[in-house]
Amino acid sequence: MVIREKVKEEIDRMPENVVFSASDIDVPRQYRSALVKALNQFEYAGIIKRVSKGRYYKPRTSRFGVLPPSEKEIVKDFLEKDGETIGYITGTRAFAAMALTTQVSSVIMIGTNISRRPLARGQYKIIFLLQPNRIAKKDIPLLVILDALRLIKEIPGSTPQEAITQISIWIKELSDKDCKRLLKLCMAYKPYVRAQLGAIFEYLSIPHKELLESLNPISHYKLGVSETILPTIKNWNII
C-alpha cells in the first residue's frame, strides 16, 4: 500500500501528456513488482494511459475529449538519452514543415546512428533511417535537408522536380557557414545525394568543388529532374 501511494504521489506531480516509464518513478528496485502492479491499477482506473509496453502518460482532457501526447513525446526516448541528442524526427513529418508535402502520415521516421526495427506505439508506426553522420542538435535542420534529397522519390504528394525546387529555396536561405556544414555532412551520403546537392550549389553559385571531386565521372543518377527546373543537372550526370 505504501508503494502504491508513493507511485500516486509521483504521478500527481507529473505534467499532463508527458510520457514516462517505470524507471522514471523513484521507487527502490526491490519494489519493482509492486511498482508495475500499481501502474497497471492506475491505468485500469484511467489515471494514466499506456503508450506502449512500460510507457505511460497522464492524459490531458479538453472539451473535445482526451488529448494524446505530442509526437515528439511519443518518441522522445529515441531522440535524447542522458541529455545527449541521439536521434531526430525526419521523413514526411519533417518534410511537411519544409513545405515539401501537405500529406499527414501516421508514420514517424527517426534519424538514428543505430539500426533499429520498425515498431508501433499507439496509433503510430515508428520507422528508423540510418544516419551516416554523428547526430548533433545544431545539425538537425541540415540533416533533414539531406534526408529530403536522399528520399526525393519517396516524398508523398510531391514529384522530385517539385521537391528539388523547394529544397533549393531552403538552401538559398542558408548562411555561408551552414552551406559549408551542409557540404561536409553530405559527403557521408550516397553519390546521388551528393550529385543533387552539387547541382543545387552550382545553380546557386555556392562553392561545390569537393562534391564534384567525390563523384565518379562516368556514373549517372536517374532522378526524374529536368534541366528546366535545375539547369545544372547535366554537369552532375543527373537524368
C-alpha positions as CSV (number, residue, x, y, z in Angstrom):
1,M,0.0,0.0,0.0
2,V,2.9,2.4,0.8
3,I,4.4,1.8,-2.7
4,R,1.0,2.4,-4.3
5,E,0.7,5.8,-2.5
6,K,4.3,6.7,-3.4
7,V,3.6,6.0,-7.1
8,K,0.4,8.0,-7.0
9,E,2.3,11.0,-5.5
10,E,4.9,10.8,-8.3
11,I,2.2,10.6,-11.0
12,D,0.3,13.6,-9.4
13,R,3.5,15.7,-9.7
14,M,4.0,14.8,-13.4
15,P,2.8,17.2,-16.1
16,E,0.0,16.1,-18.3
17,N,0.8,14.4,-21.6
18,V,4.4,13.8,-20.7
19,V,5.4,10.2,-21.4
20,F,7.2,8.4,-18.6
21,S,8.4,4.9,-17.8
22,A,8.6,2.9,-14.6
23,S,12.3,3.8,-14.3
24,D,11.3,7.5,-14.0
25,I,9.5,6.8,-10.7
26,D,11.7,6.9,-7.7
27,V,11.0,3.5,-6.1
28,P,13.7,1.1,-4.8
29,R,14.5,-1.8,-7.1
30,Q,13.3,-4.4,-4.7
31,Y,9.8,-3.0,-5.0
32,R,9.7,-3.2,-8.8
33,S,6.9,-5.7,-8.9
34,A,4.8,-3.6,-6.6
35,L,5.5,-0.6,-8.9
36,V,4.4,-2.4,-12.0
37,K,1.3,-3.6,-10.2
38,A,0.4,0.0,-9.1
39,L,0.9,1.3,-12.7
40,N,-1.4,-1.3,-14.0
41,Q,-4.0,-0.4,-11.4
42,F,-3.8,3.3,-12.2
43,E,-4.0,2.5,-15.9
44,Y,-7.2,0.4,-15.3
45,A,-8.6,3.3,-13.3
46,G,-8.0,5.8,-16.2
47,I,-5.5,7.9,-14.2
48,I,-2.8,7.1,-16.7
49,K,-2.8,5.7,-20.2
50,R,-0.4,3.4,-21.9
51,V,1.6,4.4,-25.0
52,S,3.4,1.1,-25.4
53,K,4.8,-1.6,-23.1
54,G,6.2,0.1,-20.0
55,R,5.5,3.7,-21.2
56,Y,2.6,5.8,-19.9
57,Y,1.3,9.3,-19.7
58,K,-1.2,11.3,-17.6
59,P,-3.8,12.3,-20.1
60,R,-5.0,15.9,-20.7
61,T,-8.7,16.3,-21.2
62,S,-10.3,19.1,-23.3
63,R,-13.9,19.7,-24.3
64,F,-13.1,17.5,-27.3
65,G,-12.1,14.6,-25.1
66,V,-8.7,13.1,-24.1
67,L,-5.8,14.6,-26.0
68,P,-2.8,12.4,-26.9
69,P,0.8,13.3,-26.2
70,S,2.7,15.1,-28.9
71,E,4.5,13.0,-31.5
72,K,7.8,14.2,-30.0
73,E,6.8,13.0,-26.6
74,I,5.8,9.6,-28.1
75,V,9.3,9.1,-29.5
76,K,11.5,11.1,-27.1
77,D,13.4,8.1,-25.9
78,F,14.8,7.8,-29.4
79,L,15.7,11.5,-29.6
80,E,17.6,12.0,-26.4
81,K,19.4,10.0,-23.8
82,D,21.1,11.3,-20.6
83,G,20.9,14.8,-22.0
84,E,22.5,13.9,-25.3
85,T,20.9,14.0,-28.7
86,I,20.7,10.5,-30.2
87,G,18.1,11.0,-32.9
88,Y,15.8,13.4,-34.8
89,I,12.4,13.4,-36.5
90,T,12.7,13.3,-40.3
91,G,10.7,11.9,-43.2
92,T,7.2,13.1,-44.1
93,R,6.5,15.0,-40.9
94,A,9.7,17.0,-41.1
95,F,9.3,17.4,-44.9
96,A,5.8,18.9,-44.3
97,A,7.4,21.6,-42.2
98,M,9.6,22.4,-45.2
99,A,6.5,22.7,-47.5
100,L,7.7,19.6,-49.4
101,T,4.4,17.9,-48.8
102,T,0.9,18.6,-47.4
103,Q,0.2,15.0,-46.5
104,V,-0.2,13.8,-42.9
105,S,1.1,10.4,-42.0
106,S,0.7,8.0,-39.0
107,V,4.4,7.0,-39.6
108,I,7.1,8.8,-37.6
109,M,10.6,8.4,-39.1
110,I,13.5,8.8,-36.8
111,G,17.1,9.5,-38.0
112,T,19.5,7.5,-35.9
113,N,23.0,6.2,-35.8
114,I,21.8,2.8,-34.7
115,S,20.0,0.3,-36.9
116,R,16.5,-0.5,-35.4
117,R,13.5,-2.4,-36.5
118,P,10.1,-0.6,-37.0
119,L,7.7,-0.7,-34.1
120,A,4.3,0.5,-33.1
121,R,3.3,2.9,-30.4
122,G,-0.4,3.6,-30.1
123,Q,-1.7,4.9,-33.4
124,Y,1.8,5.5,-34.8
125,K,4.2,3.3,-36.7
126,I,7.8,4.3,-35.9
127,I,10.5,3.6,-38.5
128,F,14.2,4.4,-38.5
129,L,16.5,6.0,-41.1
130,L,20.2,5.2,-40.5
131,Q,22.1,8.5,-40.4
132,P,25.7,8.2,-41.5
133,N,26.8,11.3,-39.6
134,R,27.1,11.7,-35.9
135,I,23.9,13.4,-34.8
136,A,24.3,16.9,-33.2
137,K,21.3,19.0,-32.3
138,K,22.7,22.0,-34.3
139,D,23.0,19.9,-37.4
140,I,19.4,18.5,-37.4
141,P,17.9,21.1,-39.8
142,L,20.7,20.4,-42.3
143,L,20.4,16.6,-41.9
144,V,16.7,16.9,-42.7
145,I,17.5,18.7,-46.0
146,L,19.9,15.9,-46.9
147,D,17.3,13.3,-46.0
148,A,14.9,15.0,-48.3
149,L,17.4,14.7,-51.1
150,R,18.0,11.1,-50.1
151,L,14.3,10.3,-50.2
152,I,13.5,12.6,-53.1
153,K,11.4,9.9,-54.9
154,E,9.5,8.9,-51.8
155,I,8.1,12.2,-50.6
156,P,4.3,11.7,-50.7
157,G,2.3,14.1,-52.8
158,S,5.4,15.6,-54.4
159,T,7.4,14.9,-57.5
160,P,11.2,15.0,-57.5
161,Q,11.0,18.2,-59.6
162,E,8.7,19.9,-57.1
163,A,10.7,18.7,-54.2
164,I,14.1,19.9,-55.5
165,T,12.6,23.3,-56.3
166,Q,11.5,23.8,-52.7
167,I,14.7,22.3,-51.3
168,S,16.7,24.8,-53.4
169,I,14.7,27.6,-51.9
170,W,15.6,26.4,-48.4
171,I,19.3,26.1,-49.3
172,K,19.3,29.5,-50.8
173,E,18.4,31.0,-47.4
174,L,21.2,29.3,-45.5
175,S,24.2,31.2,-44.3
176,D,27.7,30.6,-45.8
177,K,28.6,28.8,-42.6
178,D,25.6,26.5,-42.8
179,C,26.3,25.8,-46.5
180,K,29.8,24.7,-45.7
181,R,28.5,22.5,-43.0
182,L,25.8,21.1,-45.3
183,L,28.5,20.2,-47.8
184,K,30.6,18.4,-45.1
185,L,27.6,16.4,-43.9
186,C,26.7,15.5,-47.4
187,M,30.0,13.8,-48.0
188,A,28.8,10.9,-45.9
189,Y,25.7,10.4,-48.0
190,K,25.4,8.3,-51.2
191,P,26.6,9.7,-54.5
192,Y,23.1,10.6,-55.9
193,V,22.6,12.8,-52.9
194,R,25.9,14.5,-53.4
195,A,25.1,15.0,-57.1
196,Q,21.8,16.7,-56.3
197,L,23.4,19.0,-53.7
198,G,26.2,19.8,-56.1
199,A,23.8,20.7,-58.9
200,I,21.9,23.0,-56.4
201,F,25.1,24.5,-55.1
202,E,26.3,25.2,-58.6
203,Y,23.0,26.7,-59.6
204,L,23.1,29.0,-56.6
205,S,26.8,29.8,-57.1
206,I,27.8,28.2,-53.8
207,P,31.3,26.6,-53.7
208,H,31.0,22.9,-54.5
209,K,34.4,21.6,-55.7
210,E,34.6,18.8,-53.0
211,L,31.2,17.4,-54.1
212,L,32.3,17.2,-57.7
213,E,35.6,15.6,-56.9
214,S,33.8,13.0,-54.7
215,L,31.8,11.6,-57.7
216,N,32.7,9.1,-60.3
217,P,32.5,11.0,-63.6
218,I,31.0,8.1,-65.5
219,S,28.2,7.4,-63.0
220,H,24.6,8.7,-63.9
221,Y,21.7,9.3,-61.5
222,K,18.2,8.8,-62.7
223,L,16.0,11.0,-60.5
224,G,13.4,12.5,-62.9
225,V,14.6,16.1,-62.7
226,S,14.7,18.2,-65.8
227,E,17.1,21.0,-66.8
228,T,14.1,23.3,-66.9
229,I,13.9,23.0,-63.1
230,L,17.6,22.8,-62.4
231,P,19.8,23.8,-65.4
232,T,23.0,22.5,-63.8
233,I,21.9,18.8,-63.6
234,K,23.8,17.9,-66.9
235,N,27.1,18.8,-65.2
236,W,26.3,16.2,-62.4
237,N,25.0,13.4,-64.7
238,I,21.5,13.6,-63.3
239,I,18.8,12.4,-65.7
